[in-house]
């Protein structure tokens, strides 16, 4: 198991909470979701970026 520092634990927890909250917020606002693939040089791979457009 990976050893997490306090900062890493808080970041992981915040990411998990935001993943659960974003779909609920998106359905309430009624906006469109736009999914874009971008190349992230720091990761060295493509990653998905999701935007909400009213």
C-alpha positions as CSV (number, residue, x, y, z in Angstrom):
1,X,0.0,0.0,0.0
2,X,1.3,3.5,-0.8
3,X,2.3,5.7,2.0
4,X,0.4,9.0,1.9
5,X,1.5,12.2,3.5
6,X,-1.2,14.3,5.1
7,X,-1.2,16.6,2.0
8,X,-1.6,13.6,-0.3
9,X,-4.4,12.2,1.8
10,X,-6.3,15.5,1.7
11,X,-5.8,15.8,-2.0
12,X,-7.1,12.3,-2.7
13,X,-10.1,12.8,-0.4
14,X,-11.0,16.1,-2.0
15,X,-10.8,14.6,-5.5
16,X,-13.1,11.7,-4.5
17,X,-15.6,14.1,-3.0
18,X,-15.6,16.3,-6.0
19,X,-16.2,13.4,-8.3
20,X,-19.3,12.5,-6.4
21,X,-20.5,16.2,-6.2
22,X,-19.9,17.2,-9.9
23,X,-22.6,15.0,-11.5
24,X,-25.2,16.2,-9.0
25,X,-24.3,19.9,-9.7
26,X,-24.4,19.3,-13.5
27,X,-27.9,17.8,-13.4
28,X,-29.2,20.7,-11.3
29,X,-27.8,23.4,-13.6
30,X,-28.9,21.8,-16.8
31,X,-25.8,22.8,-18.7
32,X,-24.1,20.8,-21.4
33,X,-20.9,18.9,-20.8
34,X,-18.1,19.3,-23.3
35,X,-15.3,16.7,-23.1
36,X,-12.0,17.6,-24.7
37,X,-8.8,15.5,-24.9
38,X,-5.6,17.4,-24.3
39,X,-2.0,16.4,-24.3
40,X,-0.4,16.9,-20.9
41,X,3.3,17.3,-21.2
42,X,4.0,16.8,-17.5
43,X,2.2,13.4,-17.6
44,X,3.4,12.6,-21.1
45,X,0.0,11.4,-22.2
46,X,-3.5,12.5,-23.2
47,X,-6.0,13.4,-20.5
48,X,-9.7,14.3,-20.6
49,X,-10.9,17.8,-19.6
50,X,-14.6,18.2,-18.9
51,X,-16.3,21.6,-19.0
52,X,-19.8,22.6,-18.1
53,X,-21.4,25.1,-20.5
54,X,-24.7,26.8,-19.6
